[in-house]
């Protein structure tokens, strides 16, 4: 892996600044775990029968960003990128995907998420999660995304180690 270029979250600051910084840190961690690998290495699965791969994690997180920021907070009536049925697990199977395709989708969704968050007047902005049939705040969405990235970055640690032995960070 290349030198660690992730943004360093502040140790003091207001709630929104810190949440934004930690979310960006986790996004950068996923990207870092994928650096320097070929498409084939990025598609390498963890172990049968799982379809989980680094590229699958990138695709999955594109769906997560899209759902929580665009569909829930921004109330956009748009489908998932890789599933017409709304099945987030479909994204994990990256067998026919490429780095350029997956990262283009993920980076586009991250850009949308950043814009939506920046335009929101506060973390108390409310969106509706149809899956839960529950209203949720932007605060909850940002916390949920940090949790989702942190969890999957743990998976990415193991996946990367399995590809080329790289560990840490």
MONORLIN-V11837 format. One record per pair of residues at least 6 apart in sequence whose C-alpha atoms are under 7 Angstrom apart, sorted by the first residue. I is the first residue (numbers start at 1). GAP is how many residues later the second one is. Records with the same first field share a line. If there is no record, write none. Layout:
I: GAP  GAP
This chain:
1: 34  35
2: 33
6: 19  22  23
7: 18
8: 17
9: 9  12  13  16
10: 8
19: 123
23: 123
26: 120  123  124
27: 122
29: 124
30: 123
33: 123  127
34: 8  20
39: 59  60
41: 122
42: 11  12  13
43: 10  11  12  51  52
44: 9
45: 6  7  8
46: 6  7  113
51: 41  42
52: 40  41
53: 39  106
54: 102  105
55: 39  44  47
56: 35  36  37  38
57: 35
58: 44  45  48
59: 32  33  43  47
60: 28  31  32
61: 45
62: 43  44  47
63: 17  18  25
65: 44  45  48
66: 43
68: 73
69: 44  47
70: 6
71: 6  7
72: 55  56  57
73: 53  54  55  65
74: 53
75: 52
80: 6
82: 8  9
83: 7
123: 14  15  16
124: 13  14  15
125: 12  13
126: 9  10  11  12
127: 8  9  10
128: 6  7  8
129: 6  7
157: 10
160: 6
161: 6
